[in-house]
Amino acid sequence: MVNRPDATDPYAESNPHALREVSLPRRDRIATLVALSGVTGLAWCYLFVTAAGMEAMGSASPMAMLEVRAWTASEFWMMFVMWALMMVAMMLPSAAPMTLIYAAVARKARREGTKLAPTASFVAGYLAMWTAFSLAATLVQWRLEQAALLSPMMVTTSPAIGAGLLIAAGAYQLTPIKNACLEHCRAPVQFISRHWRSGALGAFRMGLRHGAYCLGCCWVLMGLLFFGGVMNLLWIAAITLFVLLEKVWPHGVLAGRISGIAMATMGSVVLAAWL
């Protein structure tokens, strides 16, 4: 359901063309991109350290890594934090175009005497949606580990599950809901004009909604982490690049559909070989 924009807001849907004329000065654009890059970089540093630690632990005690045991509360928390920071590392770069548009609108409004929430409120809403997804992913990982279906590097040990993930991800790339969500992510000006909300809570809700559309685009793709390895940094980087190109590259929609066919085909081959 589409929320109605605030009728008193000069940046509401009634004036979408004004948004196209809004842009950030070079200094502010650089500052925003540096802030986003800094947060993303810290998340990637965490992933590097965590992956190295898990690899070292597995090398030192391979049998211990293969044991199936119940997670403690602290272990569950650590896995949840890992997933949350992984989503920051993977998804924040693709949110940069939308964030820059919001920052530009907020700056223009301040110059005209309207106080708007800082850009951080919008970004916080976006990351909140992916944090909720991280909780769901942690629960899935816990269930797979309890069923002895994950390797020490968090790769599924079941060819059937691996094939199913590939086929599901490929098929989802071709669905109408995927295309609808992707259209919202690829059109930041239209998104801002349609879903504008004023105030800190409004900015957070806008970020949350953008995160929901982004989640609608990518949640099945994230399942492929269990196919290539949740702690496989090259695999994580490949999915991150794919998501980014799909959203910002002019031919991203077509590339996504071709990739979907390729993934479904690969999954079918894996499944046929296993059968």
LUMKOL-630118 format. One record per residue (C-alpha): residue number from 1; x, y, z. Coordinates in steps of 0.5 Angstrom, whole numbers, plus 500, padded with zeros to 3 digits. Layout:
<atoms>
ATOM   k   X   Y   Z
ATOM NUM   X   Y   Z
...
</atoms>
This chain:
<atoms>
ATOM   k   X   Y   Z
ATOM   1 500 500 500
ATOM   2 503 507 498
ATOM   3 503 512 504
ATOM   4 500 519 502
ATOM   5 505 524 502
ATOM   6 504 530 507
ATOM   7 500 535 503
ATOM   8 504 541 507
ATOM   9 510 539 504
ATOM  10 514 542 499
ATOM  11 517 536 497
ATOM  12 511 531 496
ATOM  13 508 528 490
ATOM  14 504 534 488
ATOM  15 511 537 486
ATOM  16 516 531 484
ATOM  17 519 535 478
ATOM  18 522 540 484
ATOM  19 526 534 486
ATOM  20 530 533 480
ATOM  21 533 540 481
ATOM  22 535 538 487
ATOM  23 543 536 488
ATOM  24 548 536 493
ATOM  25 554 541 493
ATOM  26 560 537 491
ATOM  27 563 538 498
ATOM  28 557 535 502
ATOM  29 556 530 497
ATOM  30 563 528 498
ATOM  31 562 528 506
ATOM  32 556 524 505
ATOM  33 560 519 501
ATOM  34 566 519 506
ATOM  35 561 517 512
ATOM  36 557 511 508
ATOM  37 564 509 506
ATOM  38 567 509 513
ATOM  39 561 505 516
ATOM  40 562 500 510
ATOM  41 569 500 511
ATOM  42 569 498 518
ATOM  43 564 493 517
ATOM  44 568 490 512
ATOM  45 574 490 517
ATOM  46 570 486 522
ATOM  47 568 481 517
ATOM  48 576 480 515
ATOM  49 577 479 522
ATOM  50 572 474 523
ATOM  51 573 470 517
ATOM  52 580 470 519
ATOM  53 579 468 526
ATOM  54 574 462 524
ATOM  55 579 459 519
ATOM  56 584 459 524
ATOM  57 580 456 529
ATOM  58 578 451 524
ATOM  59 585 449 523
ATOM  60 587 449 530
ATOM  61 581 444 532
ATOM  62 577 441 526
ATOM  63 574 436 530
ATOM  64 571 441 535
ATOM  65 568 445 529
ATOM  66 564 439 526
ATOM  67 561 438 533
ATOM  68 553 439 533
ATOM  69 552 443 540
ATOM  70 547 448 542
ATOM  71 548 455 542
ATOM  72 549 459 548
ATOM  73 546 466 548
ATOM  74 552 469 547
ATOM  75 554 465 541
ATOM  76 547 467 538
ATOM  77 548 474 540
ATOM  78 555 474 536
ATOM  79 552 470 530
ATOM  80 547 476 530
ATOM  81 552 481 530
ATOM  82 556 478 525
ATOM  83 550 478 520
ATOM  84 548 485 522
ATOM  85 555 488 520
ATOM  86 555 483 514
ATOM  87 548 486 511
ATOM  88 551 493 513
ATOM  89 558 491 509
ATOM  90 553 488 503
ATOM  91 547 493 503
ATOM  92 549 500 505
ATOM  93 553 501 498
ATOM  94 547 500 494
ATOM  95 543 505 498
ATOM  96 548 511 497
ATOM  97 544 514 491
ATOM  98 537 514 495
ATOM  99 541 517 501
ATOM 100 544 522 497
ATOM 101 538 525 494
ATOM 102 535 525 501
ATOM 103 541 529 504
ATOM 104 540 534 498
ATOM 105 533 535 499
ATOM 106 534 536 507
ATOM 107 539 541 505
ATOM 108 535 545 500
ATOM 109 529 545 506
ATOM 110 534 548 511
ATOM 111 536 553 506
ATOM 112 528 555 506
ATOM 113 527 555 513
ATOM 114 524 548 514
ATOM 115 528 544 519
ATOM 116 528 536 517
ATOM 117 531 530 520
ATOM 118 539 529 519
ATOM 119 541 524 513
ATOM 120 543 519 519
ATOM 121 535 518 521
ATOM 122 534 516 514
ATOM 123 540 511 514
ATOM 124 538 508 521
ATOM 125 531 506 518
ATOM 126 534 503 512
ATOM 127 539 499 516
ATOM 128 534 497 521
ATOM 129 530 493 516
ATOM 130 536 489 514
ATOM 131 538 488 522
ATOM 132 531 485 522
ATOM 133 533 480 516
ATOM 134 539 479 520
ATOM 135 535 476 526
ATOM 136 531 471 521
ATOM 137 538 469 518
ATOM 138 541 468 524
ATOM 139 535 463 526
ATOM 140 536 460 519
ATOM 141 543 458 521
ATOM 142 542 456 528
ATOM 143 537 451 525
ATOM 144 541 448 519
ATOM 145 547 447 524
ATOM 146 543 443 529
ATOM 147 541 439 523
ATOM 148 548 438 521
ATOM 149 547 441 515
ATOM 150 553 447 515
ATOM 151 560 446 514
ATOM 152 565 450 519
ATOM 153 565 455 514
ATOM 154 558 455 514
ATOM 155 557 452 507
ATOM 156 551 447 506
ATOM 157 553 440 506
ATOM 158 546 438 502
ATOM 159 547 438 495
ATOM 160 539 438 495
ATOM 161 539 445 499
ATOM 162 545 448 495
ATOM 163 541 446 488
ATOM 164 534 449 491
ATOM 165 538 456 493
ATOM 166 540 457 486
ATOM 167 534 455 483
ATOM 168 530 459 488
ATOM 169 534 465 487
ATOM 170 534 465 480
ATOM 171 527 464 479
ATOM 172 525 470 484
ATOM 173 529 474 479
ATOM 174 524 473 474
ATOM 175 518 475 478
ATOM 176 514 481 478
ATOM 177 515 482 486
ATOM 178 522 482 485
ATOM 179 521 487 479
ATOM 180 517 492 483
ATOM 181 522 492 488
ATOM 182 527 493 484
ATOM 183 524 499 480
ATOM 184 523 503 487
ATOM 185 530 502 488
ATOM 186 533 504 482
ATOM 187 528 511 482
ATOM 188 530 515 488
ATOM 189 527 521 486
ATOM 190 520 518 485
ATOM 191 521 514 491
ATOM 192 523 520 495
ATOM 193 517 524 492
ATOM 194 512 519 493
ATOM 195 514 517 500
ATOM 196 516 523 503
ATOM 197 515 524 511
ATOM 198 518 530 515
ATOM 199 521 530 522
ATOM 200 526 525 525
ATOM 201 521 519 525
ATOM 202 518 520 518
ATOM 203 526 520 516
ATOM 204 526 513 519
ATOM 205 520 511 516
ATOM 206 522 513 509
ATOM 207 529 509 511
ATOM 208 525 503 513
ATOM 209 521 503 507
ATOM 210 526 503 502
ATOM 211 530 498 506
ATOM 212 523 494 505
ATOM 213 524 495 498
ATOM 214 531 493 498
ATOM 215 529 487 502
ATOM 216 524 485 497
ATOM 217 529 485 491
ATOM 218 535 481 495
ATOM 219 533 477 500
ATOM 220 533 470 496
ATOM 221 540 472 494
ATOM 222 542 473 501
ATOM 223 540 465 501
ATOM 224 546 464 497
ATOM 225 551 465 502
ATOM 226 549 458 505
ATOM 227 551 456 498
ATOM 228 558 459 497
ATOM 229 559 460 504
ATOM 230 557 465 509
ATOM 231 564 467 511
ATOM 232 567 466 504
ATOM 233 569 474 503
ATOM 234 570 473 495
ATOM 235 563 470 495
ATOM 236 560 476 499
ATOM 237 564 481 495
ATOM 238 561 478 489
ATOM 239 554 478 491
ATOM 240 555 485 494
ATOM 241 557 487 487
ATOM 242 551 484 483
ATOM 243 546 487 488
ATOM 244 550 494 487
ATOM 245 550 493 479
ATOM 246 543 491 479
ATOM 247 541 497 482
ATOM 248 545 503 479
ATOM 249 547 500 472
ATOM 250 543 502 466
ATOM 251 543 495 464
ATOM 252 542 492 471
ATOM 253 535 490 470
ATOM 254 537 486 464
ATOM 255 543 483 467
ATOM 256 539 481 473
ATOM 257 534 477 469
ATOM 258 540 474 465
ATOM 259 543 472 472
ATOM 260 537 469 474
ATOM 261 536 464 468
ATOM 262 544 462 469
ATOM 263 543 461 477
ATOM 264 536 457 476
ATOM 265 540 453 470
ATOM 266 546 452 475
ATOM 267 542 449 480
ATOM 268 538 445 476
ATOM 269 545 442 474
ATOM 270 547 441 481
ATOM 271 540 437 483
ATOM 272 541 433 477
ATOM 273 548 431 478
ATOM 274 546 429 486
ATOM 275 540 425 483
</atoms>
